[in-house]
Amino acid sequence: MKKLLLPFTLLVLAGIAFWLWRSNTGSTLSGPLSDFAVPDTARVDRIFIADKQGLTADLRRTHLPNGVETWTVNGLPANQFPVRTLLKTFLTVEVRTPVAKSMESMTLNFFFNDTATTEIYTGADQPEKIWW
């Protein structure tokens, strides 16, 4: 019986280690505090970006008569590569850790003074996500 105790213990410990490894999300946050990503970027049909100086960019997904899908910015044809990069960012963005207490005031000051607002629409009149 003693000969089986060591392999059994190692097997149980390996199972626990595997479970912990698979359940590790890499983040110290969960739920709404880290829900920034847009899981289905194919549904995004409008992106509105405005900065503090009053400059705006209104990107809209349009369908040409020949069935080709393209993006416009303020009514003009947009460069598709940066738009695809923006959509990829919407899909993969994540918060890995909260801001340290010592950096909160500087971070909030940055967000209130130096950032642009990005509204992400997925077919509705109200944005699905708003980023600062």
N, C-alpha and C positions, 0 to 999 in steps of 0.2 A: 504494500500500500504506500510506503514511503517513497518508492521509486516513481509512482505516478503523481505524487504531490507537486514536485518541481515542474514537470512538463505542463500539468494542468494549470498551475499558477502562472507560468509564462504565457500560456494560451489566453487566459483571462486578461492578463495585463496587456497583451498584444491587441486583444479585442477592444479594450477600453481606449488604448492609444489610437487605434484606427477610428473609432467613433469620435473621439475628440478632434482628430485631424480633419475628418469629413465635416464636422459641424462648425469648424472655425470659419467665420465669415471675414476675418481680417479687420473688422471694425469694432469700435467700442460703443457705437451707437446702433440703435435699431428703430424700426418703425418710421413715423413721420419725421423724425429728426434727421434721417439720412435718405429720405425719399426724394431725390432730385432728378433721377434719370427718367427719360421718356422711353418706356419699354417697346413701343411700337412707333418708330419714326416714320413709317409709311403712312400713318394717319395724320402727320403734321402737314397742315395746308397753309399755315401762315406763321411768320415769325416777325414780331415787331420789336425793334431795338431803338431806345431813346437814351441820349446822354444828358448830363446836367446843363450843357450849353444849348440845348434845344434841337440838336441835330437828330434826325430820325432816319431809320431804314425800315421799310415795310416790304418784307419778302413774302411773295405769294406763289404757291404752286399753281401752275396753269397747264391746261391740256390744249395742245395745238390741234388744228383740224385733221391732221394726218395721224393723230393718236399719240404723238410724242409728248412726253411730260417734261416740262421745263420750269424754271423758277425765274421770277422777275423781281427787281428791286425798285421800288417807287415807280412802277409801271414800265421800266426798261428791262431788257434782257440782262440777267445776272450771270456772272461767271459761275459755272456749275461746280467747279472743284471746291471753292471755299464753302459753298452751301452744303455739299456732301460732307465736308470736314465738320461743319457745324452740327449737322444731323448725327454724325458719328459721335461727336462730343455729347450730345443729348442722350445718346444711348448708353455711353460708357461712364459717365460722370458718377463719382461716388465720394462720400465724406468718409475719411478713414479715422479721424480722431477729432474730438471737440477742441475748440480754441482754449489755450491755457488761460487761467484767470488773470495772469499778469499781462496778457496781450489783448484782453477783451476791449478795453477802451480804445486802443489804437485800431483794432479791427473794426469796431463800430464806427469810429471816425472815418476810416477809409470807405466803408460802405455808404455812409451818408453823404460824403463829399466827392468821391472820385470814381464812382461806378456808373455804369449804364444799366438800364432796366431792360430785360429781355422777356417778352411775353410769348409763350408758345401755345398756339391754337391747334386744335384737332377737330375742326368741323363745327364747333359751337361758337356762340357770340362771346362767351367768356373764356379767357385763357385757361388751359389745363394746368400750366405751370407758369410761375413768374420768378425769374432769377434777378438778383441785383449783383 
